């Protein structure tokens, strides 16, 4: 009887220790996860703030397309939201052809339309036509101002080059290429 009582007591103590240990670990893990999430949010805010500071442009004033400055970037014209049903047909067709996924949002500035989808963007402009912007080139273009990006609007689709990809825009080209160390990065040309 005494042996059974000791075994039960030991099992109860062992079980309680395991339970408290697991709770302590999950509390530490939860604190670590919360700290990681906080750090990620702070990093994202800092990146966004830095992107806005470095992305500010001093566009020359001049004549150009409605909603565009003379360098092909959107000016301060009012932006209006566009519903999916109101998108120009060529935007929808380009998104479907590029397998961009579900529609997220769209805006119109002057005669230029920017539509965002799950896997990229489609830009339509009277001067440059309608072209998808995808992958890291799309992410770079979007992060650096999208319609307000100094490189302007796309004039053709993305093309594969020797060390990566490139896409032409009204004021230059964005390349996503691999360096000698095997690291990929965006370059404005």
C-alpha positions in Angstrom: 0.0 0.0 0.0 2.8 2.4 0.9 4.5 1.7 -2.4 1.4 2.5 -4.4 0.9 5.7 -2.4 4.5 6.8 -3.1 4.1 5.9 -6.8 0.9 8.0 -7.0 2.5 10.9 -5.2 5.5 10.8 -7.4 3.4 10.6 -10.5 1.3 13.6 -9.3 4.5 15.6 -8.6 6.0 14.6 -11.9 2.8 15.5 -13.8 2.5 18.8 -12.1 6.2 19.6 -12.9 5.6 18.7 -16.5 2.5 20.9 -16.7 4.2 23.9 -15.0 7.3 23.4 -17.2 5.2 23.3 -20.4 3.3 26.4 -19.3 6.5 28.2 -18.6 7.9 27.2 -22.0 4.8 28.3 -23.8 4.8 31.6 -21.9 8.4 32.1 -22.8 7.6 31.1 -26.4 4.6 33.4 -26.5 6.8 36.3 -25.2 9.5 35.5 -27.8 6.8 35.4 -30.5 5.3 38.7 -29.3 8.8 40.3 -29.3 9.5 39.0 -32.8 6.1 40.3 -34.1 6.9 43.7 -32.4 10.3 43.8 -34.0 8.8 42.9 -37.4 6.2 45.7 -37.2 8.9 48.2 -36.1 11.1 47.1 -39.0 8.3 47.4 -41.5 7.4 50.9 -40.2 11.1 51.9 -40.5 11.4 50.5 -44.0 8.2 52.2 -45.1 9.3 55.5 -43.6 12.7 55.2 -45.2 11.1 54.3 -48.5 8.9 57.4 -48.3 11.9 59.6 -47.5 14.0 58.3 -50.3 11.1 57.9 -52.7 10.2 61.6 -52.7 10.7 63.1 -56.1 11.2 66.6 -57.3 9.4 66.1 -60.6 9.8 68.8 -63.1 6.6 70.7 -64.0 5.7 70.6 -67.6 3.2 69.4 -70.1 2.5 65.7 -70.6 -0.3 63.3 -70.4 -3.1 64.1 -68.1 -2.2 62.9 -64.6 1.5 62.6 -65.6 4.4 64.9 -65.4 6.9 65.3 -68.3 8.9 62.3 -67.0 6.1 59.8 -67.1 5.4 59.7 -63.4 2.0 60.4 -62.0 1.6 64.0 -60.7 -0.5 65.2 -57.8 -3.7 64.6 -59.8 -6.5 63.2 -57.7 -6.7 59.4 -57.4 -10.0 57.7 -57.6 -10.8 54.1 -56.7 -11.9 51.8 -59.5 -14.2 48.8 -58.9 -13.3 45.5 -60.5 -16.4 45.7 -62.7 -15.2 49.1 -64.0 -11.7 48.0 -65.0 -10.9 48.5 -68.7 -11.1 45.2 -70.5 -7.4 45.2 -71.4 -6.4 45.4 -67.7 -8.5 42.3 -66.9 -7.2 40.5 -70.0 -3.6 41.2 -69.0 -4.1 40.1 -65.4 -5.7 36.8 -66.6 -2.9 36.2 -69.2 -0.2 36.8 -66.5 -2.1 34.6 -63.9 -2.1 37.4 -61.4 -4.9 35.8 -59.3 -7.7 37.6 -57.5 -8.4 41.3 -57.9 -7.5 43.4 -54.8 -7.9 47.0 -55.7 -7.5 49.6 -58.4 -7.0 53.3 -58.8 -7.1 55.8 -61.6 -5.0 58.9 -61.9 -5.9 60.9 -65.0 -6.0 58.4 -67.8 -3.7 55.9 -66.0 -5.0 52.9 -64.2 -3.1 50.7 -61.6 -4.8 47.5 -60.7 -3.4 45.3 -57.9 -4.0 41.5 -57.9 -2.8 38.8 -55.5 0.3 38.1 -57.6 1.2 41.5 -59.1 -0.1 44.6 -60.8 -1.3 45.8 -64.2 -0.8 49.3 -65.4 -2.6 50.8 -68.2 -1.7 54.2 -69.7 -2.5 55.9 -73.1 1.2 56.3 -73.9 2.7 53.0 -72.6 -0.1 50.6 -73.2 -1.2 47.9 -70.7 1.4 45.7 -69.0 1.6 43.5 -66.0 4.3 44.1 -63.4 5.2 41.0 -61.4 7.8 39.5 -59.0 10.6 41.4 -57.5 10.5 44.0 -60.3 6.8 44.7 -59.4 7.6 44.8 -55.7 10.4 47.2 -56.2 8.4 49.5 -58.5 5.4 49.4 -56.1 7.6 50.0 -53.0 9.3 53.0 -54.7 6.1 54.8 -55.4 4.1 52.8 -58.0 2.4 55.4 -60.2 4.7 58.1 -58.6 7.9 56.1 -59.2 10.5 58.2 -61.0 11.1 55.4 -63.5 7.6 56.0 -64.8 5.1 53.5 -66.1 5.9 50.2 -67.9 6.2 50.3 -71.7 6.6 46.5 -72.2 6.4 43.3 -70.2 9.2 41.7 -68.1 11.9 39.9 -70.1 14.5 37.4 -69.0 18.1 38.5 -69.4 21.4 36.6 -68.8 21.5 37.2 -65.0 17.9 37.8 -64.2 15.0 39.8 -65.5 14.3 43.4 -66.6 11.3 45.5 -67.5 11.4 48.8 -69.5 9.6 51.9 -68.2 9.0 55.4 -69.6 12.1 56.8 -67.8 14.4 53.8 -67.6 14.5 50.1 -66.8 14.3 48.1 -63.6 16.4 44.9 -63.5 16.3 42.1 -60.9 19.7 40.5 -61.3 22.1 38.1 -59.6 25.6 39.3 -58.6 28.8 37.3 -58.4 28.0 36.2 -54.9 24.6 34.8 -56.0 22.6 37.5 -54.4 19.7 39.1 -56.3 18.9 42.8 -56.1 17.0 45.5 -58.0 18.8 48.0 -60.1 17.4 51.1 -61.8 19.0 51.6 -65.2 
